[in-house]
Amino acid sequence: MIFVDADACPVKAEVEKVATRLKVPVKMVCNGGLRPSQNPLVEMVFVDQGADVADMWIADHAGAGDVVVTSDIPLAARVIENGARVVKHNGEELNERNIGQVLATRDLMADLRAADPFRQGGGAAFGKADRSRFLDVLDRAVRLSVGQT
């Protein structure tokens, strides 16, 4: 199964494409406002409004053999602990080998932003290369999770 942290996900169409090709069900988890897919493999899961409600739902349901699509680092850490694979929207795969460093970097950057309220900047713009890399990494992660090669 593929779980998608769908509220701000820029790669929902790509997830659907991979899921359809590999015949893997998808749960798009969101607080609402998304149009349901006509694809029978895609189920929309609408959760209550509130901070991290969708993340908590995914963390409670994703486990070994699942793939989670998210850029939320704490959510990624929780589902990795449960045995799931994680793919960020830019195609970066998070796993038990790199999640500690990613969490530490996230915390450091949050501290730096808090210490300097005038600090500007953000992540790089999401582009075609990110979308292409995401498709490749998601395809590989799903194949490994469901035992296809």
C-alpha positions in Angstrom: 0.0 0.0 0.0 1.1 3.6 -0.7 0.1 6.2 1.9 0.3 9.9 0.8 0.4 12.9 3.1 -1.7 14.6 0.5 -2.6 18.1 1.7 0.4 19.9 0.1 1.7 17.0 -2.0 2.8 18.1 -5.5 3.2 14.6 -6.8 -0.3 13.1 -6.4 -0.6 12.4 -10.1 2.8 10.7 -10.2 1.8 8.5 -7.2 -1.4 7.5 -9.1 0.6 6.7 -12.2 3.0 4.3 -10.4 0.2 2.7 -8.4 -1.8 2.1 -11.5 1.1 0.5 -13.4 2.1 -1.7 -10.4 -1.6 -2.3 -9.3 -0.9 -1.1 -5.7 -3.7 0.6 -3.6 -3.2 4.1 -2.4 -4.6 6.0 0.5 -4.5 9.8 0.0 -4.8 11.2 3.5 -5.9 14.8 3.9 -7.9 17.3 5.9 -10.2 17.9 3.0 -10.3 20.2 0.0 -9.0 17.6 -2.5 -11.1 16.2 -5.3 -11.5 12.4 -5.1 -9.8 10.4 -7.7 -11.8 8.3 -10.2 -9.1 5.6 -10.0 -10.4 2.6 -8.2 -7.0 2.0 -6.6 -7.0 5.4 -4.9 -9.0 5.9 -1.7 -9.4 9.4 -0.2 -9.1 9.4 3.6 -10.5 12.6 5.1 -9.4 13.3 8.6 -10.4 16.0 11.1 -8.9 19.5 10.8 -6.0 20.2 13.0 -2.2 20.2 13.2 -0.7 16.8 12.4 -4.0 14.9 12.3 -3.3 13.4 8.9 0.3 12.6 10.0 -1.0 10.8 13.1 -3.5 8.8 10.9 -0.7 7.7 8.6 1.6 6.8 11.4 -1.1 4.7 13.0 -1.8 2.8 9.8 1.5 2.5 7.8 3.9 -0.3 8.5 6.1 -3.0 7.1 5.6 -3.4 3.3 4.1 0.0 2.9 5.5 3.1 1.2 4.7 6.6 2.6 5.0 9.7 0.5 5.7 12.7 2.7 8.2 15.6 3.3 7.2 15.7 7.0 10.4 14.5 8.8 8.8 13.5 12.2 6.2 11.5 10.3 8.9 9.9 8.3 10.7 8.9 11.4 7.6 7.3 12.9 6.7 5.2 9.9 10.3 4.1 9.3 10.3 2.9 12.9 7.1 0.9 11.9 9.0 -0.7 9.0 7.6 1.5 6.1 9.7 3.0 3.3 9.5 6.8 2.9 9.9 8.8 -0.3 10.0 12.6 -0.2 8.4 14.6 -3.0 11.8 15.5 -4.4 12.7 11.8 -4.7 14.9 11.6 -1.6 14.4 8.2 0.1 14.5 8.3 3.9 15.4 5.2 5.8 16.8 3.9 9.1 20.3 4.8 8.0 19.7 8.5 7.3 16.6 9.5 9.3 18.6 10.5 12.4 20.8 12.9 10.5 17.8 14.3 8.7 16.0 14.9 12.0 19.0 16.6 13.5 19.4 18.9 10.5 15.7 19.8 10.6 16.0 20.6 14.3 19.1 22.7 13.8 17.5 24.7 11.0 14.4 25.3 13.2 16.7 26.6 15.9 18.5 28.9 13.5 15.3 30.3 12.1 14.0 30.9 15.6 17.2 32.7 16.6 17.1 35.0 13.5 13.6 36.1 12.6 14.9 38.0 9.6 16.5 34.9 8.1 15.1 34.5 4.6 15.1 31.6 2.3 13.6 28.2 2.0 13.9 25.0 0.0 14.8 25.0 -3.6 11.9 25.3 -6.1 10.3 22.0 -7.1 11.1 21.2 -10.7 11.0 18.7 -13.5 14.1 16.9 -12.3 12.6 16.5 -8.8 9.4 15.0 -10.4 11.4 12.6 -12.6 13.6 11.5 -9.6 10.5 11.0 -7.5 8.9 8.7 -10.1 12.0 6.6 -10.3 12.5 6.3 -6.6 8.8 5.7 -5.9 8.7 3.0 -8.5 11.7 1.2 -7.0 10.5 1.6 -3.4 7.0 0.2 -4.3 8.5 -2.7 -6.3 10.8 -3.6 -3.4 7.9 -3.4 -0.9 5.6 -5.6 -2.9 8.3 -8.0 -4.0 8.4 -7.1 -7.7 11.7 -6.7 -9.4 
